[in-house]
Amino acid sequence: INYHRGVILHRFKFKRTVRVMKFSPDGSKFAVSFGKGVQVWNTPGIRREFAPMVLHRKYTGLVGDVTTLDWSSDSTVLIAGGKDCQARVWTVDTVKDYEPWTLIGHKKPLVGVHFEDRQKTLAERHQFFTDDGNTGSTLAGKLVARCYTVSEDGAICTRECRKEIENTDDSGDNKSSLDLLGNDAVDFFSGSSGGNAANKTSAQDTLTDQAHELVKGRWGTTSRHYFSTNSNSQSVVSTSYSSTHSLLVVGFSNGLFGLYELPSMSNIHTLSLSHSTIGTVSINPSAEWLAFGCPKTQQLLIWEWRSETYILKQSGHAYGMRCLAYSPDGIVVATGG
């Protein structure tokens, strides 16, 4: 559907119940899951075509049904989690020497999987990492990517992909420390930054997409946290993550929600909205307004957590609300039931 023009571009029947569907950040593709697999389709254009929707690729490897998925910020990597308590990482396009990774460690089905913004990952790498690429983490090597996996029992795991730094010690190509110091001094007094190795490395990492950086990388779990000590009384039902602001919103089965800052898992805000389950949550682009859908009470609630006030209370779905999403500008909210 083209919302601005108010027209339907194309209709397509998958002939199976669709559990999750999400557009890529660049809008060129969308991923859809039903059963144990994930399919990526090319987004139809505005012009009329004989076959507007073209299947790009199918992704398999999970044992249970897929319950959640997410894209990387540059739309080159896809992650999905399922009822088998596992998550799997694929590259959208075929990349040489890359093998999909399976992330394990949960005891309950996954509710949410979220990629960290790539620009923040690169900034952390260049700002805090030492020469060997490590900041004291249990995993050695250069940080390539980071993601988070959330399960029903309230466990959240921080996953990092790291790559060993390649040593290219050629006597003919390497320069001595005095030569490097002299070049840095010339660049400093001349006002040029061309000899700054950090700037060159940062520019090179920005040009390389995340899919190619994952090649020969190793995934591992760096931390594990729990939202509640008593997982029997409340379980995680829905999650929403703002990669720009590193904020995670979690909705529980007892009507409670929490706002957390990642990766430190600092609890910023917690509130009980009702005694019914929070079936779906969403956070607007500015990360100020939180939208909640309660299927049992058939209500849409929008909460501003900074001022702790309700922005909107609306009901209209006769059989409960199953999903909701913000528009890119954060002005319009679409709901489904």
C-alpha positions in Angstrom: 0.0 0.0 0.0 1.3 3.5 -0.9 0.0 5.5 2.0 0.7 9.0 0.5 -1.2 8.2 -2.7 -3.8 6.0 -1.0 -3.5 3.1 -3.6 -2.8 -0.6 -3.3 0.3 -1.5 -5.3 -0.1 -5.2 -5.2 -1.9 -8.1 -3.5 -0.2 -11.4 -2.8 -1.3 -14.6 -1.0 1.3 -16.6 0.8 -1.2 -19.4 1.5 0.1 -19.7 5.0 -0.3 -17.8 8.3 2.3 -15.0 8.3 3.8 -14.5 11.8 6.3 -11.7 11.3 6.9 -9.2 8.5 9.4 -6.3 8.4 10.8 -3.9 5.8 14.5 -3.3 5.5 15.8 0.1 6.6 16.5 1.2 3.0 13.0 0.1 2.0 14.2 -2.0 -1.0 13.2 -5.4 0.5 10.9 -6.9 3.2 11.3 -10.1 5.1 8.3 -12.4 5.9 8.3 -15.5 8.0 5.9 -18.4 8.2 6.7 -21.8 9.6 10.4 -22.5 10.1 11.7 -20.3 7.3 12.2 -16.7 6.3 11.7 -15.2 2.8 13.0 -11.9 1.5 11.1 -10.2 -1.3 11.9 -7.2 -3.4 9.6 -4.2 -2.6 7.1 -3.4 -5.5 7.6 -0.1 -7.2 4.9 2.6 -8.0 4.8 1.7 -11.7 2.7 -1.1 -12.9 4.6 -4.3 -13.5 3.7 -7.8 -14.6 5.2 -9.4 -11.5 5.7 -6.6 -8.9 6.8 -8.9 -6.1 10.0 -10.9 -6.8 11.4 -13.5 -4.4 14.9 -12.5 -3.5 16.0 -15.5 -1.4 14.8 -18.1 1.2 16.6 -18.6 4.5 16.4 -21.8 6.6 18.2 -23.4 9.5 15.8 -22.9 12.5 14.1 -26.0 14.0 11.1 -24.2 15.4 8.7 -21.7 14.0 10.0 -18.2 13.5 8.6 -15.7 16.0 10.7 -12.6 15.5 13.3 -11.1 13.1 15.3 -7.9 12.5 17.5 -6.2 9.9 20.9 -4.6 10.3 21.1 -0.9 9.9 22.6 -1.2 6.4 20.1 -3.8 5.2 22.8 -6.4 4.5 22.3 -8.8 7.4 19.2 -10.6 8.7 18.6 -12.2 12.1 15.6 -14.4 13.2 14.6 -16.1 16.4 12.1 -18.9 16.9 10.4 -21.3 19.2 13.4 -23.5 19.3 15.1 -21.0 21.6 17.7 -20.2 19.0 18.5 -17.2 16.7 20.2 -17.5 13.3 22.2 -14.8 11.4 22.2 -14.7 7.6 23.5 -12.3 5.0 20.8 -11.0 2.7 23.0 -11.5 -0.4 25.4 -14.4 -0.9 28.8 -13.5 0.5 31.8 -15.6 -0.2 33.2 -17.7 2.7 30.4 -16.7 5.0 28.5 -19.4 7.0 25.3 -18.6 8.9 25.7 -18.6 12.7 23.2 -20.1 15.2 23.0 -18.3 18.5 22.0 -20.5 21.5 21.7 -20.0 25.2 18.0 -19.5 25.9 15.6 -21.8 27.7 12.3 -20.4 26.4 11.2 -19.3 22.9 12.5 -15.9 21.7 10.3 -12.9 21.7 12.7 -10.3 20.2 16.0 -10.0 18.3 17.5 -6.6 17.7 20.6 -5.4 15.9 22.6 -2.5 17.3 23.1 0.5 15.0 26.3 -0.1 13.0 27.5 3.5 13.4 27.4 3.1 17.2 29.3 -0.2 16.9 32.0 1.4 14.8 32.2 4.5 17.1 32.7 2.3 20.1 35.4 0.2 18.3 37.5 3.2 17.4 37.0 5.1 20.6 37.5 2.5 23.3 39.4 -0.4 21.7 43.1 -0.9 22.2 45.6 -2.0 19.6 44.6 -5.6 19.9 40.9 -4.7 19.4 39.7 -5.8 22.9 38.1 -3.7 25.7 38.3 -6.3 28.4 35.5 -8.5 27.0 35.7 -12.3 27.3 35.8 -12.4 23.5 39.0 -11.5 21.8 39.3 -9.6 18.5 37.9 -6.6 16.7 34.2 -5.8 17.3 32.2 -6.3 14.1 28.6 -6.4 15.1 26.4 -6.6 18.2 22.8 -7.8 18.7 20.4 -8.7 21.5 18.1 -11.7 22.0 15.1 -11.7 24.4 13.2 -14.8 25.5 9.8 -15.3 27.2 11.3 -16.1 30.6 12.8 -12.5 30.8 16.4 -13.3 29.8 18.2 -10.9 27.5 21.6 -11.9 26.0 24.1 -9.5 24.5 25.8 -11.1 21.5 29.0 -9.8 19.8 30.7 -10.8 16.6 34.5 -10.3 16.7 37.2 -10.9 14.1 40.8 -11.6 14.6 43.1 -8.8 13.4 45.1 -9.8 10.4 48.8 -9.2 10.8 50.5 -8.1 7.6 54.1 -7.9 8.8 56.1 -7.2 5.5 59.4 -5.7 6.0 59.2 -3.8 2.8 55.8 -2.2 3.5 56.1 -1.4 7.2 57.4 1.9 8.3 59.4 2.6 11.5 57.8 4.4 14.4 60.0 7.4 13.7 58.7 7.7 10.1 55.1 7.5 11.4 55.8 10.1 14.0 57.4 12.4 11.4 54.4 12.0 9.1 52.0 12.8 12.0 54.0 15.9 12.9 53.9 17.1 9.3 50.2 16.5 9.1 49.6 18.4 12.4 51.5 21.5 11.5 50.2 21.5 7.9 46.6 21.2 9.1 46.0 18.0 7.2 44.5 14.8 8.6 45.4 12.5 5.7 48.0 10.7 7.7 45.7 9.9 10.6 45.5 6.2 10.7 42.3 6.2 12.8 40.5 8.4 10.2 41.6 6.0 7.5 40.5 3.0 9.4 37.1 4.6 10.2 36.5 5.5 6.6 37.4 2.1 5.4 35.1 0.4 7.9 32.3 2.7 6.8 32.7 1.8 3.2 32.6 -2.0 4.0 29.1 -3.3 4.6 28.3 -5.3 7.6 27.7 -8.5 5.7 31.3 -8.7 4.4 32.7 -7.8 7.9 31.0 -10.9 9.3 33.2 -13.2 7.2 35.5 -15.2 9.4 34.0 -13.6 12.5 33.0 -15.5 15.6 29.8 -14.9 17.6 29.7 -15.2 21.4 27.6 -14.1 24.4 29.2 -11.3 26.4 26.5 -10.8 29.1 23.1 -12.1 30.3 20.5 -10.2 32.3 17.0 -11.0 33.7 14.1 -8.5 33.8 12.5 -10.3 36.8 13.7 -12.8 39.3 10.3 -14.6 39.2 9.7 -15.7 35.7 6.6 -17.8 36.7 4.5 -14.8 37.6 5.3 -12.7 34.6 6.7 -13.4 31.1 7.9 -11.2 28.3 5.3 -10.9 25.6 6.6 -8.1 23.3 9.6 -5.9 22.7 10.6 -2.9 20.7 14.1 -1.4 20.2 15.3 2.0 19.1 18.7 1.4 17.6 19.3 5.2 17.3 18.9 5.8 21.0 19.8 2.3 22.3 16.5 2.0 24.2 14.5 -1.2 24.7 10.9 -1.3 25.6 9.6 -4.6 27.1 5.9 -5.5 27.7 5.0 -8.2 30.2 2.0 -10.5 30.7 0.9 -8.8 33.9 0.4 -5.4 32.4 3.8 -4.0 33.4 6.3 -2.5 31.0 9.9 -1.4 31.3 12.3 0.9 29.5 15.9 -0.1 29.5 19.2 1.4 28.1 21.4 -1.0 26.3 24.0 -2.5 26.5 24.3 -1.5 30.2 20.7 -2.8 30.9 20.0 0.3 33.1 16.3 0.5 34.0 15.1 4.0 33.1 11.3 3.7 33.6 8.8 1.1 34.8 5.1 1.4 35.0 2.0 -0.8 35.3 -0.6 0.1 32.7 -3.3 -2.5 33.5 -3.8 -6.0 34.8 -4.0 -7.5 31.3 -1.3 -8.6 28.9 0.6 -6.0 26.8 0.4 -7.8 23.5 2.4 -5.3 21.4 4.7 -2.3 21.9 6.4 0.2 19.7 8.7 3.2 20.2 8.5 6.3 18.0 11.6 7.6 16.1 12.4 10.2 18.7 12.2 7.6 21.5 9.9 9.9 23.5 6.4 8.2 23.0 5.8 4.6 23.8 2.7 2.9 22.2 1.1 -0.2 23.8 -1.6 -2.4 22.6 -3.6 -4.5 25.1 -5.7 -7.2 23.3 -7.9 -8.0 26.3 -8.9 -4.4 27.1 -9.0 -3.5 23.4 -7.0 -0.3 24.1 -4.2 1.7 22.5 -2.1 3.6 25.0 0.6 6.1 24.1 2.8 7.1 27.1 5.4 9.9 27.2 8.0 8.5 29.7 9.9 11.8 30.2 6.9 13.7 31.5 5.0 10.6 32.7 1.8 11.5 31.0 -0.7 9.8 28.7 -0.8 11.2 25.2 -3.6 9.0 23.9 -6.1 6.4 25.1 -8.0 4.9 22.2 -10.2 1.8 21.7 -11.7 0.5 18.5 -10.7 -3.1 17.8 -13.5 -5.4 18.7 -11.3 -8.5 19.0 -8.2 -7.0 20.5 -5.1 -5.4 19.1 -2.4 -7.7 17.7 0.2 -5.3 16.2 1.0 -1.6 15.9 3.7 0.5 14.3 4.8 4.2 14.0 5.3 6.0 10.7 8.9 7.2 10.0 8.0 10.7 11.1 6.3 9.5 14.3 3.0 11.3 13.7 0.8 8.4 12.5 0.2 5.1 14.3 -1.1 2.1 12.5 -2.8 -0.7 14.4 -4.0 -4.2 13.4 -6.3 -6.6 15.2 
